[in-house]
Amino acid sequence: MNCRSICAVEGVAASGIKEGKFGLAIIRAEGSAAGVFTRNRVSAAPVELMRQQIKKGCLEAVVANSGCANAYTGRRGLDDAIEMTRIAGDALGIAPGRVGVASTGVIGRYLDIPLIRRQCHRLVPLLDRSPEAEASAAAAIMTTDTFPKHALIEAGGFCVAGITKGSGMIAPNMGTMLAFLYTDADISPAKLKDALRLATSRSFNRVVVDGDTSTNDIALCTATGFAGKVNYAEFCSALEACCRSLAVQIAKDGEGATKLLEVKVTGAPDEKGAAEVARTVIGSPLVKTAIYGEDPNWGRVIAAAGRAGIRFDPDSVSLWIGEGKAKCPLVKRGEIVADLKKAKGAMSGNRVSFTLDLAAGDGEATAWGCDLTEKYVEINGRYTT
């Protein structure tokens, strides 16, 4: 699969390798940098290391492995994360402190450092800006993902691009599974950090596959500066659009999923409240299973919204299912008006959309997720064995 996203950004080169469950990706790009990370108290060693290293506001490369999360691994895990930066730094000829590091895979297992060293030295000579090189990097970081995830937004003489992985253990909180974002805009580390926080809050942090926040969630963004200074508001918009595209791809690729679920909430007291309601509905196992069964159970949607902790009058709520010409009302200002046949028809495809108006303000937000199927249990029931 040939893709064009991060390697379309001037100053970015990539390569990747996958050997069974164990992959390694290297992305070289020098510039100002920012990151957001999981809020899980059991955070992985590379997350702990990057929380410190990103304070310098610059990166020259990223090395990421799949197959082992290097999480809940104590002092050895932190030493191994540091060793990964040394291995990559030595191979690339740059200081280890300017190498970003990330891991994904099984929790509570130690890294195979000799394997990572061998893979790293094989990859560095292969660094390239070709679609094939980028595709190999995106595939290398996959675990239970069924497809690699790329996004490219071009606007105002600059571009923003990213690759990500994520399929299960998805309920991000201040970061995402693994996301590596790049832009050729010239942006200071402080402004890049602010833009990344806002973009992730409106994209990755609104995706729920199974309600589990990973120990390894990390999103790193590097600005190479080749396009020069740009309009900051326009940059923020482009970064958000890039992250949103990747977030929707993650939701679509949820473990065992057959349908993408989108919930748009309007009429909330504010954006934060709208996002909380949308995430609560998206994360409800009862809603997810109803989507899988193509059962337009509007009561489950309303009930989930009611436990989100946001103020609204249930008798003023309106709810629709579907999009465009297929959009049909289920509830209008608290009154059930559903046409069951039309509602089921709106659930027959691979994308199901709800619009929920709380009639309690001007806040709105959208969240994404997927249905919950038997396949999810099958994948996770034997994940380590």
N, C-alpha and C positions, 0 to 999 in steps of 0.2 A: 504493500500500500504506500503510494507516494503522497506526501502531505507537504503543505507549505504553511508554516506559521513562524516558529521561533527563528528558523534559519533564514527567513525573509528579512529579519531585523539586522541591519548593518552592524557588524562586530560580533555576531553570534555564530559559533560552530558547535557541532554536536556529534556524538557517536554512542552506540550502545551495543550490548551483547546479552544474550539470554542463554543460559545453560541449565536446562531442566527448570526448576523453580527459582533458580538463582540468577538474577540479572544485575547488570551494572550499567549506568549511564553517566556520561561526562558531558557537561556543557561548558564551553569556555566563552566568557563575555566579561569584559572589564568595564566597571562604571560604578556610579552611586547605587546603593542597594538598601532594601528594607525588607522586613519579614513580619509575618503574623504566625502565631503558634497556638497549639491546643491549650485549653485550660484544664484538661484532665490532670489531677494531682499526681497521677502515675504517668509522668511524661517521659518519653524515650530519651536515651543518652544524646542522640544527635540534636534533639530539640533543646535540651539543657545547654549543650555546647553552642548552638546557634543563637540562643537568646543573648549570650555574651558577645559572640563574634560580630553579630549584626550591628551592635552598638557603634562599631567603627564606621558604619555607613558606606562600606564599599566591599565589592566582591570581584574576583577575577575568574572564578570558575565555580561549578557545583558538581559534586559527585554524589550519586544516589544509588543505593542497592535495593533489590527486592528479594524476598524469600525469607528474610530475617529482620524483625523490627528493631532489634537491639534495644528492647524496652524491658524494664524490670530486670536489669542485668548488673546493677550495682556499680562499684568502682571499675570493674573490668570493662563494663559496657562503655563508660565514659572514656577510658583509656583507648578502647577500640575505635570510638568515634574520632578521637584525636588522631589516632594512627591512620584512619582513612584520609584525613586531610593531609597528613604527611606524605602518604603514598601518592596521592593525586598531585600534591604540590611538587614533590620531587620529580614526578614524571613530566609535569608541565613546566617546571622551572620557575615556580612562583612560591611565595611564602605560604605556609599552611594556614596562617591566620586570615588569608584572603580566599580560602576555599570554603564554600558552603557545603554542608553535608546533610543527607537525609536518608532515612531507611524505612522500609515497609515490609510486612510479612508477619511471621509468627512471633508472638510476645513470649518472653521468658526463655529465649534461646540466644546463644552467643554467636557472634559473627565468625565466619570462616575467613580470617584475615589473609592467609596464604592464597585462597581463591580470589579474594578481592584484589590482592597485589598483582596476581597473574592477569586478571581481567583488565585491570587498569593499564598495565603496560602494553597490552594488546590494543587497547582502544585509543590511546593518545595519538599514535601515528595515523589513525583513521578519522580524526576530527575533520569535519567538512561542513559546508553549507548546503549540501545537496538535499533534495527531498528524501533520498534513501537514508542518508545519515540521520536526519531528524526522525524519520520513521523508526529507525533502529533504537534511538534513545527513548522514544515514547513507548515502544514495545518492551524495552528492558525493565521499566519500572512497574509494569503491570503485575498484578497478582491474580485475583479472581475476575478481573476485568475481561470482557469479551471483545472489546475493541479499544484501540488507542484513541486519545482525546486531544484534539488540536483546535486552536482558534486564532484568527488573525483579524484585526480591525485596522483599517487604513483611514486616516483622517487628517486634514490640515497639514499635509507635508510631513507627517510622521506616522509611525505604526506602533501598535501594541499587539503582542502575540503571547501565546502560552501553550504548554502541554500540562496535562494532569493525569493522575490515576485515582481511581476510587470506584468501589462497587459495593462493598459491605463495610460494616462498622462505621456508618455514616450518619452523624448528627453533629456537624462541625460547630465549634465554639471558638471564634476568633482566628480560625485558620481553615485549612482544608486538608484533605488526605495528603497528597503530595502535589504541589503546583509550582511550576517554574515559569515565571512571567518575564518578558523582556520588552523593552521599548528603545527606539533610537532617539527619543526625545532627551533633551538636556534638562534634568530635573534634580534638584538638591535632595539629599537623603531625607531631610525633615519633611519636605513637601511630598516626596515619594511615599513616606511612611503614612502620612495623613490620607493620601489618595488610596493607598492599598487597604487601610483599615475601613474606609468608607465602602470601597468596592467589594471587599469580602463580606461586609455586614449585609450588603444587598444582593449577594449572590451565593457564595459557598455556605454562608451561615444560614441560608434559607433552604437548604437541601436536607431532607431526612429520608434515609432509606430504611434504617432499622432502629434508630433511637440511641445507638451507642456512639459516644464521642471517643474517637481514637486517641491512643497514647502518642501518636506520631504525626498528627495534623500539622502541616507546615506549608506556608506559601511564601516564596521568595521572589522578589521583583528586582531586576537589575536594569538600569538605564545607561545605555552606552554613550548617549549624547551626540551621535553622528548627525542627527537631524537638526541640532541646535535648539535654541530656546523656542518654546511653543506656548500657546494659550493654555493656562493651567486648567481652566474650567473644561476646555475641550479635551485636554488630556485625561482628566478625571472621568469624563463621560466615556471616552474610548476604553479606558482601563476597566470600568464597570461593565461595559458591553462585552469585553473579552472574557472577564470572569463569569458573567452571566451565561455566555455560550458554553463555557466549560462546565459550569454547575449543572446546566440542563442535561448535558451529555452524561454526567455522573448519575443524575437521577434516572435517566433513561436506561443506564447500564446497571441498575441496582441488582444485587445478587438474586437470581431466579426470576427477575421481573419480566412481565409480558406487556405492561402498559406504563407509560409515563403519566404522572398525575400532577396537574397544576392547580393551585388554589390562589385566586386573587381576592383579597379582602379590601373592601372600600368602606367608607363611612365610619372608620374607627376614630377614637379620640385623638390619635396621632400615629405617625408612621411606626414607631416602636410597638404600639399596641396592635396595629394591623399585622405586623410581622409576627408577633407572638401568637395571635389567633391563627394565622396562616400556617405557621410551623406546627401548632398543636393539632390542627386538622390533618395536615400532611403526615404527621407522626402517629396518628391513631391506628392501632392494629385493626380495629373494627372497620374504619374507613377503608384501609388498605385491602382487607379481605373482601369487602363489598365491591371494590373496584375490580378485583380479580374475578369475582363471580358475576360481574356486570349486573349488579343489583343496585338500582338507584335509591339507596336507603338514605334519604335526606335527613332522617332523624339522627343518624350517626354523625353527620356533618354538623348539624346544629348543636348536638350534645357535646361534641368535641370543642366547638367554639366556646361553649358556655363554661368549660373548665379551664380556659386559658388565663383567667384572672383579670380580664379586661372588662370594663363597665359598658354594658349596652342593655337595651330593653328587648327581650326575646320576641315580644309582640310587635316590634317594629322591623324585624329582620326580613330581608328578601334574599332568595337563593336561586341561582340559575345553574344549569348544566349545559355543557357544549359551547361551541364557538361559531361565530358567523351565522350562516343561515340555519345551522343545526342547533343553535342555542335556544333553549326552552326554559320557561320558569318552573320552579318547583314550589317555591313559597313566595308570596307577595305580602309584605307588611304583616307577617305573622300568620297569614292564611294559606293553607295548603291548596295549591292550584295545579298540582302535577298531572301531566298526561303520561301515564306509566309506559305506554308503548313508545312515545317519542323520547322519553328519558332513557329507556333501555337502548334505543337506537343511538343515542349520543355516547353510549359507553362501548359500542361494538368495535371501535377502532383501536389503534395502539396508543392513543393519547386521549385522556379524559380531563376535562377542565371544569372547575366550579368557580363561580363568581358569587361572593357573599357580601352583601351590603348590610352593615350593622346599624346604619342610620343614627350614628352617635358622634359624628364629627367629620373631619376632612382627611384623616389619615388613611393611606392605602399602601399595600405591599403585596408582593407575590412570592409564593414558595413553591418548591418542586419536590416531588418524591416519586414513588412507584407503588405498584401493587405488591401484596405479600402472598407468595405462592408456596406450594409444597417443595419446590426446588430450593428455596432459601433454606429450609430446614435440612434438606439433603446436603447442601454445600457446607453448612456450618456444623452439622452433627458429626462430621468426620474431618474437620478442617486440618487437624495436625496428624491424623492417622490415615 
